Amino acid sequence: MNRYPIKGLSSEVLSSVELRAGEGIPGDRLFGFARYNSGFDPLNPSPLPKDRFVVLLNQAGLAGLKTGFDADTHVLEIEVGQRTHHFAMSDPEGQLDAARFLYTTLGLKDPEPPKFVSSAPHRFTDVSVVSPKMMNAISLLNRASVRALGKKLNADIHPARFRANIEIDGLPPFSELDAIGSTLVFGDVQFQILSRTKRCAATEVNPETAERDLNLPYLLRKHLGHMDMGVYVEVVTGGTLTVGQSGQQPA
């Protein structure tokens, strides 16, 4: 399981998580680096398209940065090469320093560096623009589907390309795509499958090399007739979800 404290940056691997009905992964995508003239207003937050933020869609170099964010201390670590840089994100100067660092390191072409923004409980999920429910949706990936696509393409496709919150195994390949409205059960936790996840150019980036080496949106459409991989789910019944926990087939 993964959460992404800051939109576009590295994941934080979770061994277990406590989920509540109607809410997303705690701490997931509550922060972001909004690009110049993004239009985001922390005092009146409204969903914006993903390209208004510093994300893999436009900046493949993000995959080459190893980042960590401490939700308690608000210290951001960015590892580049053999050096780790620390930024105190609770301090406006630290936020500015981090934004300038990303601006320079990634070679952003905007007139000014991005701004570190948040407005909890607002989440910077890709589908936040669809509805409040989708803002709190959780992304789920069927690893069998990824393996099946890799076999079709004769390529090793790392699941991390899809930046999912939850990765599952044991379902037939692509069966989740035809199970919209169905329920997935893991112990006390019940998810309802809300929609397919349409993929964008962010998936072209190899998470290990930070290079665009597979045009996955195009290849998905060519081989499968659509651009979907994974689904979005809503927590219907909360509880503790643990890595390795067995589940029930969609019903």
N, C-alpha and C positions, 0 to 999 in steps of 0.2 A: 504494500500500500504506500501511496505517496501523497504528500501535500506540497503545495507550492506557495510558500509564504508570500513571496514577491512575484507577481506575474512576470513571466519570461525568464526568470532565473532558475537556479537548480532546485531539484526536489529535495524534500526531507523524507527519508524512509521511515515508515511507522511499522511497529510490530503489532500494535493494537490501537483501536480508537473507539471512543464513546460517541455514538451517533444519536441524534434527536430527530424526531419526526419533522419533516419539512425543512430541515437545515442541511447545509453542506458539511464537508469535512472541516472540523474545527481548525481555524487558523489558515484555511486555504484561500489564497489569492485575495487577501485583505489589503495588500499593498501593491503599488506599481510605480513604474517610472513613466509618467505621462510626457509625451513628446511636446515640443514647442507648438503652441496654439492648439492644444488638444481639445480645449473647451471644457475640461473637467473642473467642476466647482466643488471643493470639499464641503462647503456649507449647504450645497443643494445638489447632491450627487445624482447623476443620471447615467444610465448605461451608455457606453460609447463603443464603436467598432474597435476591434483588436489592433488595427493599424495606427490608432492614436497613441499607442504605448510602445515601449521598447520591447520587442518580441522577436522570436525566431522567424516569423513570417517575412520580416525585412532584414533581420540582422543574424545571419548564420553564425557569426562570431560568438554569439552568446553561448553556443554549445561548447566553446573552448574555455569558458570560464567556470571554475568550480566555486560555487557560492554557498554560504550558510547564513541563516538569519536566526538570532536568538529572540524569540517572542517576548521573553521576560526582560532582557536587558536592552533589546532593540539594537544590538551590535550586528552589523553586517560584515561578513568576511568575504573577500573576493581573492581567489587564488589564480594567479597568472604565472605560468612557468613554475619557477621554484620559489616564488615570493607570495606571501599572503598579506593583503592589505585590510586594515580594520577601519570601520567607519561607525561613529556613534549616531545612529539614525534618530535618536530622541532629541538631538541638538540640530537646529537649523543649519549650522555651519557644517556639521557632519553630513547632513543630507546633500548640501551643495557640493561638498568634496566628492561624495560618492557619485553624484550626477556628472560632475566634471570628469571623473575617472572613467566612467562608462563612455562618455562622449568622446574622449580621446582614444581610449583603448579600442572601441568599436569603429572609430572613424565615422561617427554620425555626421550627416550632411545638413542637419537642421541649423537654422541661424543661431540657436542657443541650446545649451544643454537641457536635458529633460528635467522634470520636477518629480521628487518623491512624494507620492500622494496616498492618502487613505481616508476613509470615511465609514468605519465599521458601523453597522453590519453590512454595508455595501461590499459586494464581491466583484472583482474584475475577471469574471469568467467569460469565456468566448461567447457564450449564449445568453449573457445577461441582457442583451438588447431584445431578446424574444419576449421575456416576461419575468416578473419577480420570482415565480416558481423555478424557471430555468436558471435564474441567477444562483440559486441554491442547489441546482442539480449536481450530481456527482458523475464524473466520467468513468465508465467501466469498459475494460478491454478483454476480449476473449483471446487468449494466447493461441488457441488452436486456429483461429482465423488468421492470425499473423503468420503462423507457420505455413498454413495452406497458401497464402499469398506468396510467401517466399518460395515455396515449391513451384508455383506457376511461373515466377520470375527467375528461378534459378539464382536466388540471391539470399543472403543472410540478413534478415530484417530484424533489427533490435526493437523490442517492444517500447523502449524508451522514446522512440521517434514520436509516439502518439501521446506522450505526457498524460497518461491516464492516472486517476486517483486510485483505482482498484483494478488489478489484473486477476483474472480467474482462469481456471483450466478445468477440463472435464466435459465441456459442452461440445457438440459437433461444430465444425467450422461454419461460421456465418449464421448459425441458427438464431443467435441473438438479434440479428437484423430483422427477422420475421416474427419477433416475439413482442412487438410494441403493445403495451397495455398489460402484459403478463407480469407475474410476480416472481421475484427471486428471493429465496429464504436462506439465511445463514444464521443458525441458532435462533436467537430472539429477534434478529434484525430482518425486516422485510423491505425489499425494494420494489418499486414499480418501474418498469421500463417505459420511459417517456418518449424517446425519439432516437433515431440513428444519429451518429456523429459524422457530419460531412467534413472531409479533410481538405486542408489548404496547403499552401507551399511550405509551411513550417515542417511538414513531414518529409520534405526533400532532404533535410539536413541530417547527416549521419551524426548521432550523438557522441560517437567516439573520435571522429576526425574533424568535426565542425565544418565539413564540406557538403555542398549540395551534390549528391551522387545518384539519387533516384527521384525521378519525377513521379512520385506516388499518386498524386491526384489524377494525372493522365493515365498512369498504368492501371489504377483501380477501374477507371471508366473503360479502358480498352479491354481488360480481361474479365471484368465483372459487370460492366454496364452501369456502374454508379461510382460515386466517390466516397462511399461510406466505410468506416472502420470503427467498430465500437459503438456503444450506446450511452445515452444519458439516463440516469435513474434518479428517482426521488425516494428518500427515506420515508416509508409509510409507518413503520413501527421501529422505534429506536432500540438501542442496546449496544452491547460491546461486540465489535467485529475484530477478529484476530487473524493474523496471517496463518495459513494452513487449515483454517476452519472449513469443514465440508459444508456443502449446500445442497439445495434441492433444485431439480430442473424447473425451468420456467413453467408456470401454471396459469 
